Amino acid sequence: MTDIVKQTKIRALNDALRKTGKGGQILQTSGFASLNSDIRAEFISMLRSRDEFDPDNDPYGTHEFGSEKIGSQVIFWKIDTYALDMVHLSEAPDDPKRTKRVMTVMLA
């Protein structure tokens, strides 16, 4: 399998988690959880509709990290890929049968 094909599969899996919440776990830090519910809801809406990726903010082309600014608050999100044991990083992030995705949402 070529690197482009792997990259495309990883991007699709990451986008599915980011846009639908399916295909992995979503964790939030206590800082994000403490934000006003309107800010959290606006962030989720922005996260799901985000399609503005370029080489500057997505150098690997996998849509695994981003930031959103709501008012003065900057919120980061990051998708990590783990082996099924949830201890080691996945050796096959393009294979959902061998990988668990975890998206963490945190304050900048």
C-alpha positions in Angstrom: 0.0 0.0 0.0 1.4 3.4 -0.9 1.9 6.2 1.6 -0.7 8.3 -0.2 -3.3 5.5 0.2 -2.4 5.1 3.9 -2.6 8.9 4.4 -6.0 9.0 2.8 -7.3 6.2 5.0 -5.9 7.8 8.2 -7.4 11.2 7.2 -10.9 9.6 6.5 -10.8 7.8 9.9 -9.7 10.9 11.8 -12.4 13.0 10.0 -15.1 10.4 10.9 -14.2 10.7 14.6 -14.0 14.5 14.5 -17.2 15.0 12.5 -19.4 12.3 14.0 -17.8 11.1 17.2 -17.7 7.6 15.9 -14.7 5.4 15.5 -12.9 6.2 18.7 -13.1 8.0 22.1 -13.3 11.7 22.8 -11.8 12.9 26.0 -12.0 16.4 27.4 -9.7 18.0 29.9 -11.1 19.5 33.0 -10.4 23.0 31.6 -12.5 22.4 28.6 -15.2 20.8 30.6 -15.4 23.9 32.9 -16.2 26.2 30.0 -19.7 27.6 29.5 -22.0 25.1 27.8 -22.6 27.6 24.9 -18.9 27.8 24.2 -18.6 24.0 24.3 -21.5 23.6 21.9 -20.1 26.2 19.5 -16.7 24.4 19.6 -18.4 21.1 18.7 -20.2 22.7 15.8 -17.0 24.3 14.6 -15.1 21.0 15.0 -17.6 19.0 13.0 -17.7 21.5 10.1 -14.0 22.2 9.9 -12.6 21.6 6.5 -9.8 24.2 6.3 -6.6 22.2 6.4 -3.4 23.1 4.5 0.3 22.2 4.7 0.9 24.8 7.4 -1.7 23.5 9.9 -1.8 19.9 8.7 1.8 18.9 7.5 1.1 15.2 7.4 -2.3 15.5 5.6 -4.1 13.4 8.3 -6.3 16.0 10.0 -5.0 15.0 13.4 -4.7 18.4 15.1 -6.5 21.7 15.1 -7.4 24.7 17.1 -10.5 26.8 17.2 -10.9 30.3 18.6 -14.2 31.3 20.3 -14.1 34.8 21.6 -10.8 35.0 23.5 -10.7 31.3 24.2 -8.5 29.0 22.1 -9.3 25.3 22.1 -7.0 22.6 20.8 -8.0 19.1 19.7 -5.6 16.3 18.9 -6.2 12.8 17.6 -3.8 10.0 18.7 -3.7 6.5 17.4 -3.0 3.6 19.8 -2.5 -0.1 19.5 -5.4 -2.1 20.9 -3.6 -2.5 24.2 -4.0 1.3 24.6 -0.4 1.5 25.9 1.6 1.7 22.7 1.1 3.8 19.6 -0.5 2.0 16.7 1.8 0.5 14.0 -1.1 0.6 11.6 -3.1 3.8 12.1 -4.8 3.2 8.7 -6.3 0.0 10.0 -9.3 0.5 12.4 -9.2 -3.2 13.4 -5.7 -2.7 14.8 -6.0 0.9 16.1 -8.0 2.8 18.7 -8.4 6.5 18.1 -8.5 9.0 20.9 -9.4 12.6 20.4 -8.5 15.0 23.3 -10.1 18.4 23.5 -8.2 20.9 25.7 -7.6 24.6 26.3 -4.6 26.1 24.7 
